[in-house]
Amino acid sequence: MRRDDKVYVAGHRGLVGSAIVRQLARTGFDNLLLRTSAELDLTRQAEVEEFFARERPSHVFLAAAKVGGILANERAPAEFLQTNLQIQTNVLDASHRFGVEKLLFLGSSCIYPRLAPQPIREEHLLTGPLEPSNQAYAVAKIAGIVACNGYRRQFGDRFVSAMPTNLYGIGDNFDLETSHVLPALIRRFHEARQSGGPVVLWGTGTPRREFLFADDLAEALILLMERYEGDDDQGFVNVGTGEDVTIRTLAGIVARVVGYEGEIHWDAGKPDGTPRKLLDISRIRALGWAPSHDLEQGLAKTWAWYKEQQR
């Protein structure tokens, strides 16, 4: 990418999109195309076509999506499937027809089978059943990968994909009804520290998860945009840390960072989700990338941002 290229970041107010914008700005990109959902509804084909025809972006980061944790996915599977398919289809089609030089699609590690071998390599896609609790979202993301591969093979479009692990960071969603596990933990421990009450957490605490700071992901995505062409059969690259922790250990780390010293109770009647989900990141490491933040460093920055928003 050249510093004066028109770069469209779809979903720039979200966790990933805002991190991409920060990283692009830090590295000298000053011709960014940014639209809120009120200004541009990506589920509306006519609006997307009009935007691409008028603005003609040269590069697209497709980070816009309907996202949520286990509870949100279980409550609204049809919405997760339909909304994400609409966004992806409209943006990919417009990027193809209006000459986008390169597009990078953001998927999710939930695309992999529930009981995939660990660590999970890219070739494990579609080798087993998905986790039922977020199947609809996963199917939509798999469709996005397949679509990018199709445009690349059929038309020669430079459409590639990245599969990040569980993310957290500045700009995260801390709503307890719709958030993912880590921001929910930060909020619960922060509020319990203020109230002095116990913290009740879902599940047994035994599943293992990998967590990546969103600003580290943004660095990886810009590197992929500049260096990765998706010539392999999969056409996508895992992005993670290569390390995981149990949810129980994670809760202890969050409690320590936040300064909570009270009791933690586990509601084993609630779902755990996938037992383990650790990505093999050999491909992205071979391109010269490694995360800059360990878990405690990233959590400290995220909690500091959350506190600032509360004030």
PEFEN-V146335 format. One record per residue. N is the residue number from 0. RES is the residue in three letters. SS is DSSP state (H for helix, E for strand, L for the rest). OMEGA is omega in whole degrees, 0 to 359 (NA if undefined). Layout:
n & res & ss & omega
N & RES & SS & OMEGA
N & RES & SS & OMEGA
This chain:
n & res & ss & omega
0 & MET & L & 173
1 & ARG & L & 187
2 & ARG & L & 180
3 & ASP & L & 177
4 & ASP & L & 172
5 & LYS & L & 183
6 & VAL & E & 178
7 & TYR & E & 176
8 & VAL & E & 179
9 & ALA & E & 183
10 & GLY & L & 188
11 & HIS & L & 179
12 & ARG & L & 180
13 & GLY & L & 182
14 & LEU & H & 182
15 & VAL & H & 183
16 & GLY & H & 180
17 & SER & H & 177
18 & ALA & H & 177
19 & ILE & H & 180
20 & VAL & H & 179
21 & ARG & H & 182
22 & GLN & H & 177
23 & LEU & H & 180
24 & ALA & H & 180
25 & ARG & H & 185
26 & THR & L & 169
27 & GLY & L & 177
28 & PHE & L & 185
29 & ASP & L & 179
30 & ASN & L & 185
31 & LEU & E & 174
32 & LEU & E & 184
33 & LEU & L & 179
34 & ARG & L & 174
35 & THR & L & 178
36 & SER & L & 176
37 & ALA & L & 180
38 & GLU & L & 182
39 & LEU & L & 179
40 & ASP & L & 186
41 & LEU & L & 176
42 & THR & L & 181
43 & ARG & L & 185
44 & GLN & H & 183
45 & ALA & H & 179
46 & GLU & H & 181
47 & VAL & H & 179
48 & GLU & H & 181
49 & GLU & H & 180
50 & PHE & H & 181
51 & PHE & H & 179
52 & ALA & H & 182
53 & ARG & H & 189
54 & GLU & H & 179
55 & ARG & L & 177
56 & PRO & L & 178
57 & SER & L & 181
58 & HIS & E & 181
59 & VAL & E & 168
60 & PHE & E & 183
61 & LEU & E & 181
62 & ALA & L & 179
63 & ALA & L & 180
64 & ALA & L & 168
65 & LYS & L & 185
66 & VAL & L & 178
67 & GLY & L & 180
68 & GLY & L & 183
69 & ILE & H & 183
70 & LEU & H & 181
71 & ALA & H & 180
72 & ASN & H & 180
73 & GLU & H & 183
74 & ARG & H & 188
75 & ALA & L & 182
76 & PRO & H & 181
77 & ALA & H & 179
78 & GLU & H & 179
79 & PHE & H & 179
80 & LEU & H & 186
81 & GLN & H & 183
82 & THR & H & 183
83 & ASN & H & 176
84 & LEU & H & 180
85 & GLN & H & 181
86 & ILE & H & 183
87 & GLN & H & 183
88 & THR & H & 183
89 & ASN & H & 183
90 & VAL & H & 179
91 & LEU & H & 181
92 & ASP & H & 180
93 & ALA & H & 179
94 & SER & H & 177
95 & HIS & H & 188
96 & ARG & H & 182
97 & PHE & L & 165
98 & GLY & L & 175
99 & VAL & L & 183
100 & GLU & L & 179
101 & LYS & E & 179
102 & LEU & E & 175
103 & LEU & E & 182
104 & PHE & E & 180
105 & LEU & E & 176
106 & GLY & L & 182
107 & SER & L & 179
108 & SER & H & 178
109 & CYS & H & 178
110 & ILE & H & 187
111 & TYR & L & 178
112 & PRO & L & 182
113 & ARG & L & 182
114 & LEU & L & 179
115 & ALA & L & 174
116 & PRO & L & 182
117 & GLN & L & 350
118 & PRO & L & 188
119 & ILE & E & 176
120 & ARG & L & 182
121 & GLU & H & 183
122 & GLU & H & 177
123 & HIS & H & 178
124 & LEU & L & 176
125 & LEU & L & 177
126 & THR & L & 179
127 & GLY & L & 181
128 & PRO & L & 178
129 & LEU & L & 172
130 & GLU & L & 185
131 & PRO & H & 187
132 & SER & H & 177
133 & ASN & H & 184
134 & GLN & H & 183
135 & ALA & H & 179
136 & TYR & H & 181
137 & ALA & H & 180
138 & VAL & H & 178
139 & ALA & H & 181
140 & LYS & H & 176
141 & ILE & H & 178
142 & ALA & H & 178
143 & GLY & H & 177
144 & ILE & H & 181
145 & VAL & H & 179
146 & ALA & H & 178
147 & CYS & H & 178
148 & ASN & H & 180
149 & GLY & H & 178
150 & TYR & H & 181
151 & ARG & H & 184
152 & ARG & H & 184
153 & GLN & H & 187
154 & PHE & H & 183
155 & GLY & L & 177
156 & ASP & L & 180
157 & ARG & L & 179
158 & PHE & E & 180
159 & VAL & E & 185
160 & SER & E & 174
161 & ALA & E & 180
162 & MET & E & 179
163 & PRO & E & 173
164 & THR & L & 179
165 & ASN & E & 186
166 & LEU & E & 174
167 & TYR & E & 175
168 & GLY & L & 181
169 & ILE & L & 181
170 & GLY & L & 182
171 & ASP & L & 177
172 & ASN & L & 183
173 & PHE & L & 177
174 & ASP & L & 185
175 & LEU & L & 179
176 & GLU & L & 189
177 & THR & L & 187
178 & SER & L & 172
179 & HIS & L & 192
180 & VAL & H & 188
181 & LEU & H & 175
182 & PRO & H & 177
183 & ALA & H & 178
184 & LEU & H & 180
185 & ILE & H & 181
186 & ARG & H & 182
187 & ARG & H & 181
188 & PHE & H & 177
189 & HIS & H & 181
190 & GLU & H & 179
191 & ALA & H & 176
192 & ARG & H & 180
193 & GLN & H & 184
194 & SER & H & 181
195 & GLY & L & 182
196 & GLY & L & 177
197 & PRO & L & 177
198 & VAL & E & 177
199 & VAL & E & 184
200 & LEU & E & 181
201 & TRP & E & 170
202 & GLY & L & 184
203 & THR & L & 183
204 & GLY & L & 185
205 & THR & L & 179
206 & PRO & L & 180
207 & ARG & E & 181
208 & ARG & E & 177
209 & GLU & L & 183
210 & PHE & E & 182
211 & LEU & E & 177
212 & PHE & E & 188
213 & ALA & H & 180
214 & ASP & H & 174
215 & ASP & H & 176
216 & LEU & H & 182
217 & ALA & H & 177
218 & GLU & H & 180
219 & ALA & H & 183
220 & LEU & H & 178
221 & ILE & H & 176
222 & LEU & H & 179
223 & LEU & H & 178
224 & MET & H & 185
225 & GLU & H & 189
226 & ARG & H & 187
227 & TYR & L & 183
228 & GLU & L & 175
229 & GLY & L & 183
230 & ASP & L & 181
231 & ASP & L & 183
232 & ASP & L & 183
233 & GLN & L & 181
234 & GLY & L & 178
235 & PHE & E & 185
236 & VAL & E & 173
237 & ASN & E & 174
238 & VAL & E & 180
239 & GLY & L & 179
240 & THR & L & 184
241 & GLY & L & 180
242 & GLU & L & 177
243 & ASP & L & 179
244 & VAL & E & 172
245 & THR & E & 177
246 & ILE & H & 177
247 & ARG & H & 177
248 & THR & H & 179
249 & LEU & H & 179
250 & ALA & H & 178
251 & GLY & H & 179
252 & ILE & H & 179
253 & VAL & H & 178
254 & ALA & H & 180
255 & ARG & H & 180
256 & VAL & H & 183
257 & VAL & H & 181
258 & GLY & L & 179
259 & TYR & L & 182
260 & GLU & L & 183
261 & GLY & L & 184
262 & GLU & L & 176
263 & ILE & E & 178
264 & HIS & E & 182
265 & TRP & E & 178
266 & ASP & E & 185
267 & ALA & L & 177
268 & GLY & L & 179
269 & LYS & L & 185
270 & PRO & L & 176
271 & ASP & L & 187
272 & GLY & L & 181
273 & THR & L & 182
274 & PRO & L & 180
275 & ARG & E & 180
276 & LYS & E & 180
277 & LEU & L & 184
278 & LEU & E & 168
279 & ASP & L & 185
280 & ILE & L & 181
281 & SER & H & 184
282 & ARG & H & 182
283 & ILE & H & 176
284 & ARG & H & 179
285 & ALA & H & 177
286 & LEU & L & 175
287 & GLY & L & 181
288 & TRP & L & 170
289 & ALA & L & 180
290 & PRO & L & 182
291 & SER & L & 184
292 & HIS & L & 167
293 & ASP & L & 188
294 & LEU & H & 182
295 & GLU & H & 179
296 & GLN & H & 179
297 & GLY & H & 178
298 & LEU & H & 180
299 & ALA & H & 179
300 & LYS & H & 181
301 & THR & H & 179
302 & TRP & H & 178
303 & ALA & H & 178
304 & TRP & H & 180
305 & TYR & H & 179
306 & LYS & H & 180
307 & GLU & H & 178
308 & GLN & H & 179
309 & GLN & H & 178
310 & ARG & L & NA
